[in-house]
Amino acid sequence: MQTGATHEGMNIAAVEHVPLVVVATNNHYAYSTPNDREFACANLVDRARGYGFEGYELDGTDLAQCLDVIGSAVKRVRAGRPPQLVVASILRLAGHGEHDDFSYVTDDIRKEPFAIDCLKRAEAFIKERDLADAETLSAGAKKRQRKSKMLSAPRKANRAQRQ
């Protein structure tokens, strides 16, 4: 949400009454820069008013809340309400790339409710409601494990080189 094109697009969407829902992830860092150095408002969702949007904030790790809030935002724009900004609070659980060791994230932030693994929480939600079978969930978990290994190998190698 820090680019001119984003600001311009959101402004014109409100001016032209475009039925738009923007879902933004507030991962509490822009690369390694914390929120308090990225924007002056108290919360990212506060920008909605300046654009002429209606704004809503949610726990991005809570699938039920995401479905509810985003679904309601879609209904509102379909009913003719202004564009909607939904900000999902979540913590990126790894660095931005292989060069980013994520050391700038404090232990206090890592203990916040938004810092839990949203995929594990979503999987629990799906299991509790019997929305997918075990085979489907297992296949997704295996894909995530492979991806995680691929992403973590370069970081480990980079850390070793720096030491």
N, C-alpha and C positions, 0 to 999 in steps of 0.2 A: 504494500500500500504506500510505498515511498517513491513512486515514479510519477512524473508529470502526466504521462498518458493515462494512468489510473485515475488521477484527480480529474483530469479533463473529461474522461469517459463517464465518471460518476456524476459530475456536474451536468453534462449534457443529458444524461439519462433522466435526471430529476427535472430539468427544464422542459424536456420533451415528453414527460410523463410515460417513460418507457416502463413496461411491466417487467422489472428486473429484480432478481434476488442475487446479491453478492454474498458469498460465504468466504470469510477471511479467517485464516488460522493465526491466532496470536500465540506464537511459540516462545514469547517473552524475550527473544533475541533476534536482531537483524544481523545475521552472521554471528559476530561475537559481541555486538553492541546491545546492552540491555534497553528495555522499553523506555526508561526514564531519560535516555539519551537520544531516543528516536522521535518521540512526540511529547508535546507539552501538556496535552489533556490528561486527565486522570486515567482514562481507559480508552482503548482504541475505538470502542463502539461510540464514544462521544463525538467522533467525527461525523457520524450519520446525520446529525442535526444540521451541521454546516453544509452538507451536500443537499439537504432537502429530502433525505431518506428517513425512514423509521428504522431504529436500531435495536438490536437484541443481542444479548450476550449469553453464552451457554458454556457448559463444561464439555469440551471436545472429547473427553474420554468416556462420556455417557451416551451410548448409542440411542437409548430410548429418548433422552432429552434432545439429541440431534434430530432424530426423526420427527419429534413433536414440534420443535421450534422452526425447523426448516420447512416442514410441511405446512405449518400455520403461515409462514412468510409467503409461501407460494400461493396459498388461498387468498391472502390479503392483496397481493398484486393482481391476481385474477379478478378480484372484486373491484378493482379500480383504485386501490390505495397507492400511495407513493412507492417508489423503489424501496427495497428492504436491504439492510446491511445486517448480516448475522456474523458475529465474531465468536469463534470457537477457541476457548482457552485450552492450550495443550502445551506440553514441552517436547521439543524435538529430542529424542533419546540418544542421538549420536551427533557427531559433528557434521558440518556442511559438506565435507568432502574428505578425502584421504589425508589431506594436509592439516585437518582440523581435529585436534585431540579433545576438544570439548572441555578443556580444563578451566575455562572461565565460568562455567556453571557452578554456582555455590552449592554447598551441601544443604543449605536452607531451602533453596529452590527445588532441589531434588526430592525434598520431603513433602512438597505441596501436593494436594490432591490431583492437580492437573498433570503431575509428573509421572503418573503410572502408565503402563503400557496399554494404550487404547485398544490394540488388537486383542490382547488377552481379555480385557474387560468386555469387548464386543463378543468374543467367542463365548464367554460365560453367559452373556445375555441370550445369545442364539441357542445355546444348549438348554438353558432354563426354560425356554419357550418352545423347544423342539422345532425350531425353524429350519434346521438343516441336519442331515444325517452325519454320523461320526466319520464316515469315509470322506465326505466333502470337506469337513472341518480339518481332518487329518491332512488331506492334500494341500490345503491352504497353509497349514502350519509347516509342512515340509518345504514349500516354496519360500516361505519367510525365513526358515533356517538356512537354506542355501544362499539366499540373498544376504542374510546377515553375515555369514561366513565370508562371502565374497567382499563385502564392504569392510569387515573388520581386519582382514589380512593385510591390506596396505597400511592401515593405521598402526598396526603392531610393528610392521617393518619400519615405518617412519620413526616411531618412538625409539626403536632400537638404534637406528642410525644417529639420532640426536644425542644419545647417551654416551 
